[in-house]
Amino acid sequence: MNVREGTKRMRRLGQAMFIAPILAWVLYNLYEIQPTFTHSGFSGIEYHFSLRMFVIMIVCACPGAILWAAGWVVEGFAKDAK
């Protein structure tokens, strides 16, 4: 496999690993906020669970961000080598 193709795949995989947990957290929050528009009450339980999900999302998104950044670094070194 070519170095450029490998870095391209690294960046895409890292981007997907970074965006997927964030998107899941945002969609969950939208799903939980929706009943508050139809009902008058809001339970604090959903809020605390959302904060826990935020921490889990950060933990899951970090390897993707690292892989994404590593792809940029390797691509930069590959450009200098030619």
C-alpha positions, 0 to 999 in steps of 0.5 A, a space after each residue: 500500500 502506498 504511504 499516501 493511501 495509508 495516511 488517507 485511510 488513517 485520517 478517514 478512520 480517525 475522523 469516523 472514530 472521532 465523529 461517531 461518539 459525538 454524533 451519538 451523544 448529540 442524537 441522544 440529547 435531542 431524543 431526550 430533549 424532545 419530550 420536554 417540549 410536549 410535557 411540562 416536567 424535566 427530570 434531572 436523571 436524564 441530565 446526569 445520565 447525559 453528563 455520564 454519556 458525555 464523559 464516555 463520548 470523550 473517552 471513545 473519541 480520543 483514540 479517533 482524534 489521535 489517529 486522525 492527527 497521526 495520519 496528518 503527521 505521517 502524511 507530512 513526513 511522506 511529502 518531505 521524503 519525496 
